[in-house]
Amino acid sequence: QVQLVESGGDLAQAGGSLRLSCKAPRTIFSVFRGFTMEWYRQAPGKERELIASVGDPGSAKYAESVKGRFTITRDNSQKVVRLQMSSLKPEDTAIYYCAADEGGRRSWGRGTQVTVSS
């Protein structure tokens, strides 16, 4: 299991921006770079959904619901993956989880709450 620590969740207004970070403090960078890093979210009463992922190397992929508004980036030297969220909508309100995919085996962070007010 990989320890993942998310941060950056907050209350934001519709149309605003937030940046989430996810660090893997106990993983060496050469191992971290082998992970496909993912961001999921789970809104109240809904299933957890994959919204963005990035491999190394590899292009980022996004769910249609966030494409054009969210950007996922990774910095292997810092062992961090970030999610820049812009043009936020109330429907973006959810707990956001970071995940590390090691070829099918997935580790999860504890999540960070994002609330978007209208």
C-alpha positions in Angstrom: 0.0 0.0 0.0 1.1 3.5 -0.9 0.4 6.3 1.6 -1.3 9.2 -0.1 -2.1 12.5 1.5 -4.5 14.9 -0.2 -4.8 18.6 0.6 -6.4 21.7 -0.8 -10.1 21.0 -0.4 -12.1 24.0 0.6 -15.3 26.0 0.2 -15.4 27.9 -3.1 -17.9 29.9 -5.0 -19.3 28.9 -8.4 -16.9 30.0 -11.1 -14.0 30.0 -8.8 -10.9 27.8 -8.6 -9.2 25.4 -6.3 -6.0 23.4 -6.5 -5.8 20.0 -4.9 -2.5 18.2 -4.1 -1.7 14.6 -3.4 1.7 13.6 -2.0 3.2 10.2 -1.5 5.6 11.0 1.4 6.9 7.5 1.9 7.5 6.5 -1.7 10.8 7.1 -3.4 10.4 9.0 -6.6 11.7 6.2 -8.9 8.8 4.1 -7.7 6.3 6.9 -7.8 7.0 7.6 -11.4 5.8 4.1 -12.2 2.3 4.8 -10.9 -0.6 6.0 -12.9 -2.0 8.7 -10.7 -5.7 9.3 -10.5 -8.2 11.6 -9.0 -11.7 10.4 -8.1 -14.6 12.1 -6.5 -17.7 11.0 -4.6 -20.7 13.2 -4.2 -23.3 12.5 -1.5 -25.5 9.6 -2.5 -23.4 8.8 -5.6 -20.8 6.3 -6.6 -17.1 7.2 -6.7 -16.1 8.3 -10.2 -12.8 8.6 -11.9 -12.4 12.2 -13.1 -8.7 12.5 -14.2 -5.6 10.3 -14.6 -2.0 10.8 -15.7 0.7 8.2 -16.4 4.4 8.7 -16.8 4.9 9.3 -19.5 1.4 9.7 -20.8 -1.2 12.1 -21.7 -3.8 13.1 -19.2 -7.3 11.8 -19.4 -10.5 13.4 -18.1 -14.1 12.6 -17.6 -16.4 14.5 -19.8 -17.8 16.3 -16.7 -14.5 18.0 -16.0 -12.8 18.2 -19.4 -11.7 21.8 -20.2 -12.1 22.9 -16.6 -9.8 20.6 -14.6 -6.1 19.9 -15.2 -4.1 17.1 -13.7 -0.3 17.4 -13.4 2.4 15.4 -11.7 5.9 16.2 -10.4 7.8 13.0 -9.9 10.7 14.6 -8.2 8.3 16.0 -5.5 6.2 12.8 -5.6 3.0 14.9 -6.0 0.1 15.0 -8.3 -2.1 18.1 -8.5 -5.6 18.8 -9.7 -6.2 22.4 -10.8 -9.9 23.0 -10.8 -11.4 26.1 -12.5 -14.9 27.3 -13.4 -16.2 25.3 -10.5 -19.9 24.4 -10.4 -22.1 23.4 -7.5 -22.2 19.9 -8.9 -18.4 19.6 -8.3 -19.2 19.4 -4.6 -17.7 16.1 -3.5 -15.0 14.4 -1.5 -12.0 14.2 -3.8 -9.7 11.1 -3.6 -6.2 10.6 -4.9 -5.3 7.1 -6.0 -2.1 5.4 -7.2 -2.5 2.6 -9.7 0.3 0.1 -9.6 -0.8 -2.0 -12.6 -4.2 -2.8 -11.2 -3.4 -2.6 -7.5 -4.8 0.7 -6.3 -3.9 2.7 -3.1 -6.2 5.5 -1.9 -5.8 8.6 0.1 -8.4 9.6 2.7 -9.9 12.3 0.6 -10.4 16.1 0.8 -13.7 17.9 0.8 -14.6 20.3 -1.9 -17.8 22.4 -1.6 -18.9 24.8 -4.3 -21.6 27.3 -3.4 -23.9 28.8 -6.0 
